[in-house]
Amino acid sequence: MISPLANVHPKARIGKNVTIEAFATIYEDVEIGDDCYIHPNAVIYPDTILGAGCKIFPGAIIGIVSQDMKYRGEKSNTVIGKNTTIREYATIHKGTADRMTTKVGDNCLIMCYAHLGHDCLIGNNVIIANNGTLAGHITVEDFVVIEGVVSAQQFVSIGAHSFIAGASLVRKSVPPYIRVAREPLQFIGVNTIGLARRGFDKELIKQIEDIYRIIFVRGHNLTNALEIVENEIPDSATKQQILSFIRKQEDGIVKGI
């Protein structure tokens, strides 16, 4: 159902069973998947794709041009995955020449007043709570939970299954599977509760704890810690995932205890 009071461009592509309420605005070159619900006063700008089953709440703005002063109007887009909910007054800016896209994965929850800057790549099953603010060029992997009023600077990466405590300032990348808090931001433990809820077995969780004990707790410098993990921890896909993530972070990772 499309309200006669909604402003929907004739070149927008609207799927089946889509609801667009009064005073929502849908620009040209927008694609809205089946079963989406667009609340009043939401605005979806050109070159935006919404997957099926998304819910866009009042005042949300998706796909508007970025605030990057280097942006020169290059063709870029914004892609929102399936069954993702974007709550009131959240803002998501389209990509620039860096990645040419801003993406949010499937089954995400972007809460009120959150901001995702240009060229952010957000994985699946991510929660970003109220007033969470991500600058441009940030990568957030699957199953990350970012609590309220978190602010992350450009180019950092946040690893899968990690948990960032409320009101944190993220200046360095956050490796997978850990919890971080305090100022300056630091490792406070493995996200054991989250991992258990998602079906990780106890042996794998213990291995993750052993890896991060070497990296963050025992006082080794990072280069030596990674060598020790490589040589002393039994090999697994999870171990290699952690090592690969950390080695890719040219600007470093959060500190240990």
N, C-alpha and C positions, 0 to 999 in steps of 0.2 A: 504494500500500500504506500503510495507516494502522495503526501498531502498536497493539495492545490496551492498551499502557501509556501511550499518548499521551492527553492530556486535550483533547478536541475538542468544543466546544459544539455541540449539535444544530442550532442556528440558524446556524452557520458555513456558508458556501457554498464547497464544495471542488470544483475542476475535475477534469478527467480526468488519469489517469496521475500523480497527486500522491503523493509519499512523505512521510509524517510519522512520524518516528522516536520511540522511547520517551521519555517525560517531556517532550516538547514540549507547550506549552499554546496552544491556539487559542480565543480568546474568541468570544462571539456578535457578530454584525454584522461578521464578517471575511469577506472574499472572497479566495480563493486561486485563481489562474489555473491553466490546464493545465500539466502537466510541471514543477511546482515541486517542490523538495526541501527539506524542513524538518528540520534536524538535531536531535539530542537537546538538551533544555533550552532551546531557543529559545522565546520568548514573543511572541505576536502579539495585541495588545490590540484592543478594539472599535473599529469605524469605520476599519478598515485594509483597503486593497485592494492585493493583490499581482498584478502582471501575470504573464503566462505565462513559464515558464522561469526563474523566480527561484530562487536558492539561498540559504538562510538557515542560517548555521552555528551551532554550539553557543553558548548563552549570549546570543545577540543578542536585543535587546528593541526591538520596533517598535510605535509607536502609543500608547505610554503617555502619560498626561496630562503636560503641560509643568510646568516649574519656575517659570513666570512667575507672580509673586504677584498679578498682575491677573486671572488666569484665574478665571472664575466658573462654569465648567461648561458654557459654551456648546457647542452641537453643532458639532463640527469633525472633520476626518479626517486620515488619512495615506495617501498614494498612492505606491506603488512601481512603476516601469515594468517593461517586459518585459526578461527576460534580465539582470537586475541581481543581483549577488552581494553579500551582506552578511556579513562575516566575524565571527569570534568576539568576543562581548561588545561589539559596536557597539550604540549606543543612538540611537533616532530618536524624537523627541517629536512628538505630534500638534499641529495648529494651534490658534490662539486667535482672538479676535475681529479681529485685524489682517488676516489673510489667510484664515482659517477652514480652512487646510490646510497640511500639510507635504508636499512632493512631491520625489521622486527620479525621474529620467528613466530611459530605456531604456539598457541595456548599461553600467551604471555598476558600479564596484568600490569598495565601502566597506570598508576594511580593519579589522583588529582594533582594538578599543577606540576607534574613532572615535565622535564624538558630533555629531549634527545636532539643533540646538535647534528650538524651535517656529517655525513659519511660514517655515522655510527652503525655498527653491525651487531645486532642483538640476537642471541640464539633462541632456542625453543624453551618454553616453560620457565621463563624469567619473570621475576616479580620486582618491580621498581616502585617503592612506596611513595607516599605524598611528598612533593617538593624535591624529589630526587633530580639532580641536575647533571647531565653528562655533556661535556664539551665535545667538540668535533673529533672525528677520527678514532673513536673508542670502540674496542671490541669487547663484547660481553658474551661469554660462552653459555652453554645450556645449563639450566637449573640453578642459575645464580639468584640469590635473594639480596636485594639492596634495600635497606631500611630507610626510613624517612629522613629528609633534609641532608642526604649525602650529596657531596659535590665532588666530581671527578674531573681532573684536568685532561687536556687533549692528549691523544696518542697512547694512553695507558690501555692495558688489556686486563680483563678480569676473568680468571679461569673458571672452568665448569664446577658446579656444585659448591662454590664458595659463598660466604655469608659476610656481608659488610654491615657493621653496626650503625645505628642511627647517628646522624650528625657528623659522620666521619668526613675527613678531607682526603681524597685519594690522589696522591701525587706520584705514586709508583705503582707498577703492575702488581696484581694480586694472583698468586699461583692457585691452581685448582685445589678444591677439597678443603680449604682452610677457612677459619673465622678470623676476621681482623677488626680491631677497635683501637681506641685511645688516640692521643695526639702527641707526637706524630704517629701515624697509623702503623700498627705492628701486628704480627702474628700473635693470636691468643689461644690457638688450639686448632685441632682438626674438626671439621663440621660433622661430628659423629652422629648427632641426632638426625640431621638432614640425610646423611648417607644411609642410616638404618631405615629411615622411612621410605627410601627409594629402593630398598631391596639389596643393598650391598651386604655381603656376608661378613661375619666377624673377622675372619682371617684377612680379608682384603683391607678392611678398616684398620686392622692392626698393622699391616704392612705400610699403609699410608702414614699412620702415626710414627712408625719407625723411621720412615724417610724424612719426615719433617722434624723429628727430634734431632736428627743429624744436621739438617740444614739450618734450623732456627734456634735450637736450645743448647747445643754442646759447645758453642763458642768458636767453631771453625769459620775461617773466611769462606766465602761462597764457592770459590774455585775448588778449594780442598774438600768442602762438604759434598759437592757434586761428584767428585772423584770417589769419595768414600761410598756414597750411595751407589754409584755405578759398580764398584767392586764388591761391596759387602751385602747389598740387598738382593735377594733372589729376583731374577728377571721376570717381568710381567708387562703387559700392555699399559697398565696404570703407572708403573714406575717410569717407563719410557715417555709416557704422556707428560708426567711432571717434569722430567729432565728436559724434554724438548721445549716445553713452555718456558721454563726459566732461562734456558740458553738463548732463546729468541729475543729476550727483553733487553734491548741495547741500553735503555736508560735505567735498568735495575728493577728490583722488586722491593716489596715492603721489608722492614727490618724484623729481626727476631726478638725474643723476649729479653 
